[in-house]
Amino acid sequence: MKPDETMIVAFTGHMIDKVGRIPPRFVPRFPREKERSVTVAISRTLDRLNARVGYCSAACGADIIFLEQMLKRGGEVNVVLPYGEEQFIRDCVKSPDSAGPNAQFQENRGKEWLPRFQGIRKRVASLIILGKQRPQDNAIASDGCNRVFLGLGLLRASSEAKKLRLIALWDGWSGDAPGGTRSLVKLADSLGVRTAFLPQLRPRRVSQILRAAAPPPGINAQPERPTVSNEPIQELRAVLFADVMRFSKLDEARLPGFVTGYLQPLGNLIQVARHGGYGPLDFNTWGDGLYCVFDTMLKAGKFALEMQKLTESGKWSLGRKRRPIRLRIALHAGPVYRIPDPIFPRDTFFGTNISFAARIEPATEPGQVYCSQTFAAFAACEGVRDFVCDPIGKKRLPKGAGTHPLYALRQESALC
């Protein structure tokens, strides 16, 4: 690395231990006694990488230390939370008093985690919250959080022709579930992102590794959950919504032409996509609306661009004057619930991320494919090369959904 080269960094690391994780019964992983050495290690690594832009979450322990050190050096920090801020604070920053003394996060005197989180919160360049509620098993939400901030780092690095590095405070062993430090290190490696490992938490003996690997509920850093739950599972999925421009102006006599000019070609496209391996897991239409769910960003983007091609070709048309059909196509992604549909013999999907995808569609320009920042980040973490997500700035979404950055999809072959 050149001395004057600035680096964009993503960060992952372990949360501080809870009070109950102490010897002789449990081997500490990140006890409060190591906070100073970890802080020094992160600071020196940021100096060595000349880091100016950072992406991560904001849990107590490694995340907050990283964010503080980035801000201390005048850097820009971008934070992603897996679910609503209040619940995140209870789970990952300051446990409620009702959780009992052993379930509280360790703190050093004068360095309480909640005010540190609040201080960072006021200074972030961006904050993305992936969902309002935490499911009882939040592994998928945490995995989505990791993928979004790593993907945002990849997008930023690409747009500025710079490199992305991952900094990992990892004990080198524990954490096989999605959403942990280990899983993000593996994902970064698969994408060719180099990782700077901080060794401060690595156990020195095998006995420490074995004893530290699986503390009981309430002692490790994760929120305690019931062992049995009727809550449906969550999956990371891409969602597409599309509608036809000026459909509401069609009179009754022209509706049969809508069926032959739009719905039948759409049905053919869905069948072609399914046979081609990029079809939706679930889809539905009502009037001029189309809703689809995909298991990857690549499939969703490819399908959306195929729809766009058909509209541009003029093959889809309405009425005797053969007026071309123009669509607005929107994409979003995030954790959604999957359940057996109680009415139809298939699985169906629902959740706040389904609704958010529907809010993007009215803000999309006719003939275009727009996607959320989250979709673009997930696509970057998939290593998608078939299409590009170009930022177009922030757009106000309808029905009180707020103002959000959006991207326009285009074929990769269109690159100059």
N, C-alpha and C positions, 0 to 999 in steps of 0.2 A: 504494500500500500504506500502511495506517495505521501510525504509528510503533510501536504496541504489538502489532501483528499478528505472530504467529509463523508461520513458514513450514516446511512439510515439503519436503525437497529430495531429489532423486536426483542422482547424479553419474556422469559418464562422462568419460574422458580417456585420453591416450596413456600407454603404459608408457615408462619411462626407456630411452634408447638402450643398445644393447649396445656393448661396448668397441670392436668392429670398425667401427662406423659413425662414422667420423671423416674429416675432410678430408685430402687433396684429392680422394680417390676418391669418398667418399660424403658427401652433405650431411646434417648432423645434423638430427633432428626434435625430440627432447627430450634434449639433452645435460645432463650433470650441472651445468654452469655456470648453467643456467636454473632449477635447483631453488629457489633463494632467491626469485627473482622470481615463480615460480609459487606458492610458499607464501604470499607476501604477497597475491597476487591472489585466491587461494582464501579466505584469512582475511578480506579486506575484503568479498568477495562474501557470505560467510556473515554478517558483521556487517550488511551492507546489507539482506539478506533476513530477518534475525533468525531464522536457521535453528536449530531445536532438535531435529529428527528427521531422520536421513539414511539413505539406502539406496544401496548400490553393491556392487561386488566389492572385491577386496583385492590387486590386482597391484602390483608395485613401480612407483614413479613417481607418477602423478596420483592413483590410488586411495588409496594409503597416506597421501599428504600430506593428502588430503581427510579421511580418517578421523581422522588425528591432530589436525587443526584442529577438527573437530567435537567430539572428546573434550576438547580444550583449553578449549573454551567451555562444557563441561558438558553437551554434547548427547548424544542417544541415537543409536547407530549400529547398523545392521542390515546384515549382510553376506551375499551370495549367492556361492557358488563353483560353477563349471560342472561340476566333477567332484572326485574325491577330494582331500583336503587335501595329502597327501604329494606326489602328482603335480603338483598346482597349484603348490606351492612350487618344485618343480624347473623347471617351465615358466615361471612368472610372478613368482617372488620371488628365488630364488637358483639359478642354473644349476649343475649338478654340475661338479666340477673336470674330469671327463673330456670335457666339451664343448669344452675348449680356451679359451685366454685371450680370444680375440676374441669368443667367444659369451657371455661373462659380462656381467651388467648393470653399468652404470657406478654408482659410489658415491662420495659425498663422505666425507672422512675423519671417522670417528666417527659416521657415519650409515648404517650397514649396513642393508640392507633386511630381512634375516631377523629380527634381534631386534626391529625395528620392527613387523614383521608379528606376531610372537609377543606383543608387548606389547599390540597392538590386540586380538588374539584373546582375551585374558583379559578384555577389557572390553566386548565386544559385547553388545548386548541380545538379538540373535538371530543364528544362523548356519544357513543353509540350504545343503545340498550336493545338487546335482541328480542326481548319479550317482557310482558308485564308480570307474569307469574312464574314461580319456580315449580316444576313438577317434583313429585316425591323422589324420583330418581333423576338427578340433574346432570348425569354424565353427558348426555347428548347436548344439553344446553352449554355445558362447559367446553365440550369439543367444538361446538359451533363458535363459541367465543374465541377460542384459540385460532381457528381457521380464519375468522374474520380479521383479527388484528395482524396475523401473519400475511394474509392476502392483501390487506391495505398497505402493508410495508412493501410487498412485491410491486403493487401498482404504483406507489410513490417512487420507488427506486427506478422502475421502468420509465416513468414519465420524465424523470430528471437525469436519466442516463447515469445512475449511480448504483452502488452495490447495496444489497441488504445483508446484514449479519444478524444471526440470532445469538443472544447471550443467555446462557442457561445456568442457573444455580440448581444443580441436580445432584441428588445423593447417588445416582448411578444405578439404583436398584429398584426401589419400590414404585408402584403406580402403574398397574397394567390396564386400568380402565381408561376408556376414551376421556379426553378432557384434562388429563394430568400432564405434568412436565415431560414425562417419558414419551407420551404419545406425540407431543408437539415436536420434540427433538427428532423423532422418527419421521414425521411429516416433512420437516425442514430438510432433512437429509435426502428424502426422496425427490425433493424439488431442486436439489443442488445448492441449497443455502448453507453456507459454512457456519458452524457454531463455535462460539467461544465459551468453553466450559470453565465454570468456577468450581474449584475442588473443596471449598470450605466445609461442605456437609457430607462428604463421602465417608462412610464408616471405615474404620481401620482394621476391623477383624470380622471374620465370617459370622461369629456369634452375634455381633452387633447387627449385622444385616438381617439375620434370621429373626431376631427378637424385635427389630424395628419394622419389619415388613407389614405386619397386620395387627395393629393395636385395636382394641374393641371399640364399638361405637361410642362416640362422645369424647374419646381420647385423641383420636387423630384430628386432622384439620377439617374434615368434611362434616356437614351437618348430620345429626343423627336422624335416621329414617326408620320407619317400621319395616320389618322384614317381609311382610306380606301386604300387598296393596292391590286394590281393584282398579287403580288408575290405568288408563290405556298407555301404551308405550309412545314415546316420541321418536321421530326420525327427522334427519336433515333432508329436506326436499326443496325442489324448485317449483314455483307456482307461476302459471301463465294465465292472464286474463286478456281478452280481446273483444272488440265490438266493431260493428259496421257503422261508418259515418252515415248520417241522415236516414237511418232505418225508420225512425219514428215518423218521417214524412211520407212513407210509402202508403198508398191507399190499398184497399182490400184487393182490387183487381191485379195488383202487381206482386202480391205475396207468393203466388205459385212460381213466378219468375225468380223470386228470392230463393226458393227451395232448389230449383234447377241451376240457378246461376251462382249460388254460394254454398248452401248446405250439402248438396251432393258432391261438389268438388272437395269440400272440406272433409267429408266422410272418406273420400278416396285418399286424400292426403294422410289422414290418420292411419288408414290401413297400410299405406306405403311405408309410413314411418315405423309402424309396429313390425312389419316384415323386415325393415331395414335395421332394426335394433335400436331405434331412437324414439320410439313411440311413448305416449304417456302411460303412467300407472293407472290414472283415473282421469276421466274427462266428462264434461257435460255441456249442454247448450240450452239456452232459453232465449227465445226471440233471436236477437242478433248477437247475443253474448256467447263467449266460449271460455271455458275454464278447464285447465289441465294441470296435472301434477306429474313431475318427473323425478327420477331418482338421482340424476346428475345435472350439473349446470350445462355440460356439453350437449346433452340430449335436448334440454329445454331451449338453449340458444339455437341449436341447429333447426329444430322444429319451427321456432319463431321466424327465423330467416327464410325458411322454405315458404311459410305463409306470406311473408313480405314479397318474395319473388313472384308468387302467383298473382298477387294484387298488382304488382308493377307490370306484369306481362299482359294484363288486360283480359286474361282468360276468365276471370270472375267478373260477371257483369249483371246488371239489373234491367229488366223491362225491355220493351221493343226497341228503344234507342240504344241499347247495349251500353249503358253508362257504366264505366268501370267502378268496381267496388273498392273503397278505401278503408283500411283497417287502422285501428290504434291497438298496438300490442305491447303489453307490459309484463315484466318479469321481476320476481322477488324470490328470496330463499330464506330458510330458517327452520328451526324446530317446529314440527307440527305433530298433532296426534293422529294416529292411525287406528281405526276401529272397524269391526265388521258392521256394515250398514244394516240397521234393523229393518229396513224396508226392501232394499234390493240385494240380490245375492252377490255382493262384492265388498271389498274394503273401501272405506271412504276416509277422507282427511279433513281435519278442521283445526282451528286455532287462530290466534291473533295474526300470525304471519300470512294466513290465507286472506284475511280481511285487508291487510296492508297492501298486498298485491293488487287487490281490487281498487284501492285508492290511487295507485299510480296510473292506471289505464286512462282516466279522464284527463290527466295532465300530459298525456303523450300526444305529440304532433301527429296528424293524420299521415299514414304511410310509413311511420317510423316504428322502431322497436326500442323502447326505453326499459332500463332496468335500475334496480336500487343499488346503492353502494354495497350493500351486503351481498347481493348476487354477484357483483363484479369481484368482490373479495373472495368469495367461494370459488368462482371460476379461476381466479389466479392460483388458488391453492389446489385446484385440480390439474393445473398445468395446461389449461386449455389453449390451443393454438389455432383452432378453426375460426374463431371470431375475436374481435377486439372490442373492449368497452371503453368508449371515449367519454370523458366527463363533459357535461353540458351545463354545469352549475346547479344551483338550488332552485327547486320549484315548489310552489305552495300546492299542497294536495287538498282535495275536497273533504267535507264532513269532519272537519276539525283534526285532520291527520297531521297537521303541521307542515313545516318547510323542510325539505330534505334534498341532499345532493342526488342527482340522477345521472345516468350514463346512457349513451346511444350505442346500440350494437351495430357492427358492420362486419362484413366478411374479412378475414385476415388477408385474403388475396388482394384486397383493395389498398393494401399498404403501398406507399410510394417507395 
